[in-house]
């Protein structure tokens, strides 16, 4: 049956795919192991020779080029090429028959006959051959097809090379890393002897504060060292001293959150420092924070006390901050969140636990502040609360022209135009200007007298005598005008509000009278339309109904 044939063919193909995959893995692994062994072997040999005779840079460059070239060649030949040129099914079938003589030639013959059969039902002989081959494949050990002897030999050789390199590294000790740096062409001086040049030394820190210990060394520079610390209770601990990748002569270690005082010394390769004392102390803390908002002068509002939970502040204000510390303070500052900036706090000389400072509230970016303290012993405060600040902008005023109502009008050169406007601002309007142009020429302004008052709501009108304009207007001119108002914000502003532009076409007296007549006619026509619509409505609604009078009992 065709389904049986397909099943047998798929079974044989799965065998082929499994053999092909194993062959690829073995080939790639062999190439990687050989390349790695060659690279490590050459670099280890070069480092050992360099330690003995101090090879010049050109000799180390040649050795590195040979190591990279040799390992690259092995990787290409043994791993990359087998990946690029994978064997087809017939080649894999031939490998299977060679490794498993029981198949003789029936394995590849089964595949070729199955391909030749195409979509047509195969003959009984082909079906029988496929069935017999599939049954025989189920009894054979296909693991023998791909030979792993070369991989095992390569692994053994590479393991020996790595072991020899590790032995050389252990003999050289910490200087082996520097020898490796020289092998890859860093201009590192050949190590001879380590000298500890400087150490952080004695310190006073807050309980729980991380302690950074910095060490500078010369001569032989190992990959790391140790810090040996002994507490007052007699406990001894070691901390790794790590090499600074950017500064070869520097080493650093961090001792996390020590809770008690201790003595420490540094051990770096063959050098040991003297002992240093670290004293842990209580850290200064913030006991109380109070605030006062000083409004900008143009707002004309008195100072307001603010709680730290309600700091919605007008841009341009100043925030006075008063801090009470848990102990006497040497210096302190306010750290401004969002601005990456610090503002110093003043320390009261009569009471060094009392601090004060001031923050200028900018238009944006400031989101809060925190308090940083340093006591008289140089101990810093830990992370303190960040008090949120919401900056409230001074909104620009709004203004609109209420008269005339149409944005395009006809006017005569001798007319008096009534310009009326309404304006609003959250803190008061101090200036209003009428802007105008004639035939889109140079802009001119008329400054209105607001009586010297800053009002939050402003309703004004101006009777504009067009005959006063210079040069005088004539029929055909186009007069464009608009109004701007400004608030008193002299800190972050001023804020400006602008109306739409209104245009007046200058016409003759006759044209203006004709325009008025047309408007009157339109108005009368509108009234007649209203009257007619009322009559139509009454007619469509029918006769009115009235309530019957009630009978008297």
C-alpha positions in Angstrom: 0.0 0.0 0.0 1.1 3.5 -0.7 0.8 4.6 2.9 3.0 1.8 4.0 5.6 2.7 1.4 5.5 6.4 2.5 5.9 5.3 6.1 9.0 3.2 5.3 10.5 6.0 3.2 10.0 8.5 6.0 11.6 6.1 8.5 14.7 5.7 6.3 14.9 9.5 5.8 14.8 10.0 9.6 17.7 7.7 9.9 19.6 9.7 7.3 18.8 13.0 8.9 19.9 11.7 12.3 23.2 10.5 10.9 23.7 13.8 9.0 23.0 15.9 12.2 25.4 13.8 14.3 28.1 14.1 11.7 27.7 17.9 11.6 27.9 18.1 15.4 31.0 15.9 15.6 32.7 17.9 12.8 31.9 21.3 14.3 32.9 20.1 17.8 36.2 18.7 16.5 37.0 22.0 14.7 36.3 24.1 17.8 38.3 21.8 20.1 41.3 21.8 17.7 41.1 25.6 17.2 40.8 26.3 20.9 43.7 23.9 21.8 45.9 25.5 19.2 45.1 29.1 20.3 45.6 28.3 24.0 48.8 26.3 23.4 50.5 29.0 21.3 49.4 31.8 23.7 50.6 29.8 26.8 53.9 29.0 25.2 54.4 32.6 24.1 53.5 33.9 27.7 56.0 31.4 29.3 58.8 32.4 26.9 57.9 36.1 27.4 58.3 35.7 31.2 61.8 34.2 30.7 63.3 36.5 28.0 60.8 39.4 27.7 59.9 39.1 24.0 59.8 42.3 21.9 56.4 43.5 20.6 57.1 42.3 17.0 57.9 38.8 18.2 54.7 38.7 20.3 52.8 40.1 17.3 54.1 37.3 15.0 53.2 34.6 17.7 49.7 36.0 18.0 49.2 36.1 14.3 50.4 32.5 14.0 48.0 31.5 16.8 45.0 33.2 15.3 45.9 32.0 11.8 46.4 28.4 12.8 43.3 28.2 15.0 41.3 30.0 12.2 42.5 27.5 9.6 41.5 24.5 11.8 38.1 26.1 12.5 37.5 26.7 8.8 38.7 23.2 7.7 37.1 21.1 10.4 34.0 23.1 11.3 32.9 25.7 8.8 33.4 23.8 5.6 31.4 20.8 6.8 28.6 23.2 7.7 28.7 24.8 4.2 29.0 21.5 2.3 26.5 19.2 3.9 26.3 15.7 2.4 23.1 14.7 0.4 20.9 11.7 1.2 22.8 9.4 -1.2 26.2 10.2 0.4 24.8 9.6 3.9 23.2 6.3 2.7 26.6 5.3 1.3 28.2 6.1 4.7 25.6 3.9 6.4 26.2 1.0 4.1 29.9 1.3 4.6 29.6 1.4 8.3 26.9 -1.3 8.5 27.8 -4.0 5.9 24.5 -5.9 6.7 22.7 -3.5 4.4 25.0 -4.2 1.5 23.5 -2.0 -1.3 19.8 -2.2 -0.3 19.7 1.1 1.7 20.7 3.4 -1.1 18.8 1.2 -3.6 15.6 1.6 -1.6 15.9 5.4 -1.6 16.6 5.6 -5.3 13.8 3.3 -6.2 11.4 5.2 -4.0 12.4 8.5 -5.8 12.0 6.9 -9.2 8.5 5.7 -8.4 7.2 9.3 -8.0 3.5 9.6 -7.3 2.5 6.4 -8.9 2.0 3.3 -6.8 5.3 1.3 -6.6 5.6 -2.2 -7.8 5.5 -5.0 -5.3 9.2 -5.6 -5.6 9.9 -2.0 -4.5 7.4 -2.2 -1.7 9.0 -5.4 -0.5 12.5 -3.9 -0.6 11.5 -0.8 1.3 9.8 -2.9 3.9 12.8 -5.2 4.3 15.2 -2.3 4.6 13.1 -0.4 7.1 12.8 -3.6 9.2 16.5 -4.2 9.0 17.2 -0.5 10.0 15.3 -1.0 13.2 17.8 -3.7 14.3 21.0 -1.8 13.4 23.1 0.5 15.7 23.4 3.7 13.7 25.7 5.2 16.3 28.6 3.3 14.6 28.1 5.3 11.3 29.7 8.6 12.5 33.2 8.0 13.9 34.1 10.1 16.9 37.7 8.9 17.3 39.1 12.1 15.8 37.0 14.2 18.2 38.2 12.1 21.2 41.8 12.5 20.1 41.4 16.3 19.6 39.6 16.6 23.0 42.5 14.7 24.7 45.1 16.9 23.0 43.3 20.1 23.8 42.7 19.0 27.4 46.4 18.4 27.8 47.2 21.8 26.3 44.8 23.5 28.6 46.1 21.6 31.6 49.7 22.7 30.7 48.5 26.3 30.3 46.8 26.1 33.7 49.9 24.7 35.3 52.0 27.6 33.8 49.4 30.1 35.1 49.5 28.7 38.6 53.3 28.9 38.5 53.3 32.5 37.4 50.5 33.4 39.9 48.7 36.7 39.6 51.2 37.9 36.9 49.8 35.3 34.4 47.0 37.8 33.5 49.6 40.5 32.7 51.5 38.0 30.6 48.3 37.2 28.7 47.8 41.0 28.1 51.3 41.1 26.7 50.5 38.1 24.5 47.6 40.0 23.0 49.9 43.0 22.3 49.1 45.3 25.3 52.1 47.4 26.2 52.1 46.2 29.7 55.4 46.3 31.5 56.8 42.9 32.4 56.0 42.3 36.1 58.7 41.9 38.6 57.5 42.9 42.1 54.4 44.5 43.5 54.4 47.8 45.5 51.3 49.1 47.3 51.6 52.9 46.8 48.4 54.2 48.5 45.4 53.0 50.4 42.1 54.8 51.4 43.3 54.6 55.1 41.4 55.4 58.3 37.8 56.3 57.9 34.7 57.2 59.9 31.4 56.1 58.3 27.8 55.7 59.2 26.4 52.4 60.4 25.2 50.6 57.3 27.1 52.9 54.9 29.0 51.1 52.1 32.8 51.7 52.4 34.8 52.0 49.2 38.5 51.1 49.6 40.8 52.3 46.8 44.4 51.0 46.3 47.1 52.2 44.0 50.0 49.8 43.2 53.1 49.8 41.0 55.5 47.1 39.7 53.9 43.7 39.3 50.1 44.3 38.9 48.1 41.2 39.6 44.5 40.7 38.6 43.3 41.2 42.2 44.1 41.0 45.8 42.4 40.8 49.2 41.3 43.0 52.1 41.5 41.3 55.4 39.2 42.9 58.0 39.0 42.1 61.8 36.1 43.4 63.8 36.2 44.5 67.5 34.6 41.2 68.4 37.4 39.2 66.8 35.7 38.1 63.6 37.9 38.1 60.4 36.6 38.4 56.9 38.3 38.7 53.5 37.1 40.9 50.6 38.2 40.7 47.0 40.2 43.6 45.8 39.2 44.0 42.1 41.4 45.5 39.3 40.1 48.7 37.7 39.8 47.9 34.0 40.2 51.6 33.0 43.2 52.4 35.3 45.6 49.5 35.5 47.4 50.8 38.6 44.2 51.1 40.6 42.3 48.5 42.6 39.0 48.8 44.5 36.8 46.9 46.9 33.4 47.6 48.5 32.5 46.5 52.0 28.8 46.4 52.2 26.9 47.9 55.1 29.4 47.3 58.0 27.5 47.4 61.4 30.6 47.7 63.7 34.1 49.2 63.7 37.0 47.1 62.3 40.7 47.1 61.4 41.8 46.1 57.9 44.9 45.7 55.8 45.5 45.1 52.1 47.3 42.1 50.6 48.3 42.5 47.0 50.4 39.8 45.4 53.6 39.8 47.5 53.0 43.1 49.3 51.0 43.8 52.4 49.9 47.3 53.7 49.9 48.5 57.3 46.7 48.3 59.3 44.0 50.9 59.2 41.0 51.8 61.5 37.4 52.1 60.3 35.0 53.6 62.9 31.2 53.1 62.4 29.0 55.9 63.8 25.3 56.8 63.9 24.3 58.6 60.7 22.7 62.0 60.8 19.0 62.1 59.9 16.3 64.6 59.1 13.9 65.2 62.1 11.6 67.8 60.6 11.2 69.8 57.3 9.0 72.9 57.0 8.5 75.1 53.9 7.3 78.6 53.0 6.4 79.8 49.5 7.4 83.3 48.5 5.3 84.4 45.5 6.8 86.5 42.7 6.4 90.2 43.3 4.1 90.7 40.3 1.5 88.4 41.9 1.2 90.7 45.0 0.4 87.8 47.4 1.8 87.3 50.9 4.1 84.3 51.7 2.3 81.0 52.5 3.3 78.2 54.7 3.5 74.9 52.9 3.5 71.3 54.2 5.8 68.9 52.4 2.8 67.0 51.2 1.4 70.0 49.4 4.1 71.6 47.2 2.1 72.8 44.2 4.2 75.9 43.5 3.8 78.7 40.9 6.7 78.9 38.5 9.0 81.8 39.5 8.3 81.4 43.2 10.9 80.8 45.8 10.6 78.0 48.3 12.2 78.5 51.7 13.1 75.2 53.3 13.8 74.8 57.1 15.4 71.5 58.3 15.9 70.2 61.8 18.6 67.5 62.0 19.1 64.8 64.5 22.6 66.1 65.5 25.0 68.9 64.7 25.8 69.3 61.0 29.0 70.4 59.3 27.4 71.0 55.9 24.2 70.1 54.1 22.4 70.6 50.8 19.1 70.1 49.0 19.3 67.7 46.1 16.9 68.8 43.4 15.2 65.9 41.6 14.8 66.4 37.9 17.6 69.1 37.7 20.6 67.0 38.8 21.6 70.0 41.0 22.4 70.7 44.6 21.5 73.8 46.6 23.6 74.4 49.8 21.8 74.7 53.1 22.9 77.4 55.6 23.9 76.0 59.0 22.9 78.1 62.0 26.1 78.8 63.9 24.2 79.0 67.2 22.3 75.7 66.6 24.1 73.5 64.1 21.2 71.2 63.9 19.1 73.9 62.4 19.4 74.4 58.6 17.8 76.7 56.1 17.9 77.2 52.3 16.0 78.4 49.3 14.9 76.9 46.0 14.1 79.0 43.0 11.1 77.3 41.2 11.9 77.0 37.5 9.2 76.7 34.8 9.9 73.0 34.3 11.9 69.9 35.1 12.0 70.3 38.9 10.1 67.3 40.4 11.1 67.4 44.1 14.0 67.7 46.6 15.7 65.6 49.2 18.0 66.6 52.1 21.7 65.5 52.3 23.6 65.9 55.6 27.2 65.6 56.7 27.9 65.6 60.4 30.9 67.1 62.2 32.7 63.7 61.9 32.3 63.6 58.1 29.6 60.9 58.3 26.9 61.3 55.6 23.2 60.7 55.9 21.7 57.8 54.1 19.0 58.0 51.4 16.3 60.4 52.7 12.7 61.0 51.5 12.2 62.9 48.3 9.5 65.6 48.7 7.5 66.0 45.6 7.1 69.4 43.9 4.4 70.1 41.3 5.3 73.2 39.3 2.2 75.3 38.4 2.8 77.5 35.3 1.4 81.0 35.1 -1.1 80.7 32.3 -1.1 83.3 29.5 -4.1 85.6 29.5 -7.0 85.1 27.1 -8.6 87.9 25.1 -11.4 88.2 22.6 -13.0 91.1 20.6 -16.7 91.5 21.4 -17.4 94.4 19.1 -17.5 94.4 16.1 -19.0 90.9 15.7 -18.0 90.4 12.1 -14.4 89.9 11.3 -14.8 91.8 8.0 -16.5 95.2 7.8 -16.8 98.2 5.6 -15.9 101.6 7.0 -15.3 105.1 5.7 -12.1 107.1 6.2 -13.9 109.4 8.6 -15.7 106.7 10.7 -15.3 106.1 14.4 -14.9 102.4 15.0 -15.9 101.0 18.4 -13.5 98.2 19.4 -14.6 96.3 22.6 -12.8 93.4 24.1 -12.8 91.1 27.1 -9.7 89.6 28.7 -8.9 87.3 31.7 -5.8 86.3 33.5 -5.2 84.2 36.7 -3.1 87.0 38.3 -3.9 90.2 36.5 -3.5 92.0 33.1 -1.1 95.0 33.1 -0.9 95.9 29.4 -3.2 96.0 26.4 -2.3 97.0 22.8 -4.2 97.6 19.6 -2.2 96.5 16.6 -3.0 97.6 13.1 -1.6 97.6 9.6 -2.7 99.5 6.5 -2.6 97.5 3.2 -0.4 94.9 5.0 2.3 97.5 5.6 4.3 98.2 8.7 2.7 97.2 12.0 1.7 100.0 14.4 0.3 99.9 17.9 -1.9 102.0 20.2 -1.1 101.5 23.9 -4.2 101.5 26.1 -4.2 103.2 29.5 -5.5 100.6 32.0 -5.3 102.9 35.0 -2.2 101.3 36.6 -4.2 98.4 37.9 -3.6 94.7 37.3 -7.1 93.2 37.0 -8.0 89.5 36.5 -11.0 90.3 34.4 -10.9 93.2 32.0 -13.8 94.6 29.8 -12.9 97.7 27.8 -14.0 99.6 24.7 -12.2 102.0 22.5 -13.7 104.5 20.0 -11.2 104.6 17.3 -11.3 107.7 15.1 -9.9 106.6 11.7 -9.4 110.2 10.7 -6.6 110.4 13.2 -4.5 107.8 11.4 -1.4 108.9 9.5 -1.1 108.6 6.6 -4.8 109.3 6.1 -7.0 106.5 4.8 -8.6 106.6 1.4 -11.2 104.5 -0.3 -9.7 101.1 -1.3 -7.4 100.8 1.7 -7.5 97.6 3.8 -7.2 98.2 7.6 -6.4 95.1 9.6 -6.3 95.2 13.4 -6.1 92.9 16.5 -5.5 93.2 20.2 -2.9 91.7 22.5 -2.8 91.7 26.3 0.1 90.8 28.7 0.2 89.8 32.3 2.7 91.1 34.9 4.9 87.9 34.9 8.4 89.3 34.8 10.0 86.0 36.0 9.0 83.4 33.5 6.9 85.5 31.1 5.3 87.7 30.3 2.3 85.7 29.1 0.6 87.1 26.0 -2.9 86.7 24.7 -3.9 87.6 21.2 -7.3 88.0 19.4 -8.2 87.1 15.9 -7.4 89.6 13.2 -10.3 91.9 12.0 -10.3 93.6 8.6 -12.0 96.9 7.6 -12.2 97.8 4.0 -12.2 101.6 3.5 -15.1 102.7 1.1 -16.8 105.9 0.0 -19.7 107.3 1.9 -22.1 106.1 -0.9 -20.8 102.6 -0.6 -21.2 102.6 3.1 -24.8 104.0 2.9 -25.6 101.2 0.4 -24.1 98.6 2.8 -26.2 100.0 5.6 -29.3 99.9 3.4 -28.6 96.3 2.4 -28.2 95.3 6.0 -31.5 97.0 6.9 -33.2 95.2 4.1 -31.8 91.9 5.1 -33.0 92.5 8.7 -36.5 93.5 7.6 -36.6 90.5 5.3 -35.5 88.3 8.2 -38.4 89.7 10.3 -40.9 89.0 7.6 -39.6 85.4 7.3 -40.1 85.0 11.1 -43.7 86.4 10.8 -44.5 84.1 7.8 -43.1 81.1 9.6 -45.3 81.8 12.6 -48.4 82.0 10.4 -47.4 78.8 8.7 -47.0 77.1 12.0 -50.4 78.2 13.3 -52.1 77.1 10.1 -50.4 73.7 10.2 -51.3 73.2 13.9 -55.1 73.7 13.3 -57.7 75.4 15.4 -56.9 75.9 19.1 -58.6 73.8 21.7 -60.1 75.1 25.0 -61.2 73.3 28.1 -65.0 72.8 28.5 -66.6 74.7 31.4 -67.5 72.4 34.3 -71.2 71.9 35.1 -72.4 73.3 38.4 -74.0 70.5 40.5 
